[in-house]
Amino acid sequence: MGNIIFKAFCLSVAGVTVTGCSKKEHEDNRPNIVFIMTDDHTTQAMSCYGGNLIQTPNLDRIANEGIRMDRCYATNALSGPSRACILTGKMSHINGFTDNASRFNSDQQTFISLLHDNGYQTGIVGKWHLISEPKGFDYWSILTGQEEQGDYYDPDFNENGEKIVEKGYVTDIITDKAIKYIDRVDKKKPFCLMFHHKAPHRNWMPAPRHLGIFNNTVFPEPQTLFDDYKGRGKASKEQDMSLEKTFTEDWDLKLLTRDDMLRDTTNRLYKVYKRMPEDVQRKWDEVYAKRIEEYRKGNMNERELVSWKYQQYMRDYLATAMSVDESVGRLMKHLEDIGELDNTIIVYTSDQGFFLGEHGWFDKRFMYEETRMPLIIRYPRSIEAGSESKALCMNIDFAPTFLDYAGVEIPKDMQGRSLRPVIDNAGKVPADWRKNTYYHYYEYPAEHSVKRQYGIRTDRYKLIHFYNDIDEWELYDLDEDPDEMNNVYENSSYGEVRKMMHNLLEKSQEEYGDNDPEEKEKVLFKGDRRVMDRVKTH
């Protein structure tokens, strides 16, 4: 299923027929699209981005044989909102899914529905996390447990409306489903598969083969692990996502023995532990016994305890991420075996980045650099191997990009831009490319207590406004301060920069129709659905 560019290339170069090209006898020459998205996988945990925590050879292959985008940002760094922005190509306040308390309107226009209407076979396997039922798909099999977060072991699925339980480890099961879907499609037509993993989402439960794999590894601490937030406002100080205070002994650190859990079978950890087969439970008990013993000795001071928690966090998070890299390798090998690898656009990303101890945090939500999205794309028909790009892009760009490659007209109401002029040009930034990205986060007060905020990022600077219960501005010079430790908003030497950034912010809000950014007229966050649902059940 080579695309039109490849077809023309194989026919002639300067009027001369080229040998060595083979064209499959397919009725539709457009490319397949495999859109791989993980949950909370961050660039710091990918070796192709220079991360020193873990090796990710299969992800590295996509980057080495395609393009690595270095400045891709979610417009709202939260799972459900990011997914809605990706599907629609529109900002959260436009698509209606501003926070995880929302419910996605599946009747609205998405890139999937447009591809489907234009001859693509469409499927999704794995995480959906938009509460409503998927539409525009010929086939769907989505995780349903834990309010659509899914379970790591023996997960529940909704498969085309039928509720089923699959035995095994979630990353492997989703990969099996993806491969089976590819084998079932009509090879005379292109397909688009949304291949979406749960891993490495909290609470980071590795596959049986990876349990304890890093127990003897000591990971380097981030320079900002013990950030004291000096010179910054309430937003950094009042969050509830720190390793020191927020990381739980049971759910996050897994400091319960089997006997502890059996004494309180209502415990959240026990509810996921009991889904494991007996042999995996035994291995789990062995792997975590040393950790529990170390903790219960109680001989660590506060600083030592934060460092210790960081090590346990990395051991679980990175072990969970290993299955994702293996999954990508399995899928690529299968595409290669059936002759479809080079006919397929392979995109790898995450719904947003994640803090791995930077500023003492885990989770996401803030507009800071750690929450940038990984974005690597392989498609040798158009993309030069080993390309890298500093072009500023956002998750709303994915939808128009997919449509562009599929030869489908991009609707005028999509707010993103096709990345094709960048990625087909070895990552070079076109002269007319955007000068800044835009961000707006709404979910407060809610889990993790991250303040509502909006802002912009240019090549060099970042301006953030925290609003709602506070009114604070932050400005960062990313060339001088890449770790975002020094807020220069009140620094007189940045007066012209501050003025320029405010002007750009106003233009962005006008461009994206965010005319009520502080929600003075229209309240876009109406309360944490998860909290409300828990209240209803008690």
Sequence and secondary structure as in RCSB ss.txt:
>XXXX:A:sequence
MGNIIFKAFCLSVAGVTVTGCSKKEHEDNRPNIVFIMTDDHTTQAMSCYGGNLIQTPNLDRIANEGIRMDRCYAT
NALSGPSRACILTGKMSHINGFTDNASRFNSDQQTFISLLHDNGYQTGIVGKWHLISEPKGFDYWSILTGQEEQG
DYYDPDFNENGEKIVEKGYVTDIITDKAIKYIDRVDKKKPFCLMFHHKAPHRNWMPAPRHLGIFNNTVFPEPQTL
FDDYKGRGKASKEQDMSLEKTFTEDWDLKLLTRDDMLRDTTNRLYKVYKRMPEDVQRKWDEVYAKRIEEYRKGNM
NERELVSWKYQQYMRDYLATAMSVDESVGRLMKHLEDIGELDNTIIVYTSDQGFFLGEHGWFDKRFMYEETRMPL
IIRYPRSIEAGSESKALCMNIDFAPTFLDYAGVEIPKDMQGRSLRPVIDNAGKVPADWRKNTYYHYYEYPAEHSV
KRQYGIRTDRYKLIHFYNDIDEWELYDLDEDPDEMNNVYENSSYGEVRKMMHNLLEKSQEEYGDNDPEEKEKVLF
KGDRRVMDRVKTH
>XXXX:A:secstr
   HHHHHHHH BTTB  SS      S    EEEEEEESS  GGG GGGT SS   HHHHHHHHTSEEEEEEE S
S SHHHHHHHHHHSS HHHHS  STT    TTS  HHHHHHHTT EEEEEE   SSS   S SEEEEE HHHHT 
 SBS EEEETTEEEE  SBHHHHHHHHHHHHHHHS TTS EEEEEE  TT TT    GGGTTTTTT      TTT
T   TT  HHHHH S BTTTT  TTTTT    HHHHHH TTSHHHHHHTTS HHHHHHHHHHHHHHHHHHHH   
 HHHHHHHHHHHHHHHHHHHHHHHHHHHHHHHHHHHHTT GGGEEEEEEESS   SSGGGB S  S SGGG EEE
EEE TTTS TTEEE   EEGGGHHHHHHHHHT    TT  S  SHHHHTTTT   TTS S EEEEE   SSTT  
 EEEEEE SSEEEEEEESS  EEEEEETTT TT     TT GGGHHHHHHHHHHHHHHHHHTT   TT SSS   
   HHHHHHHHT 
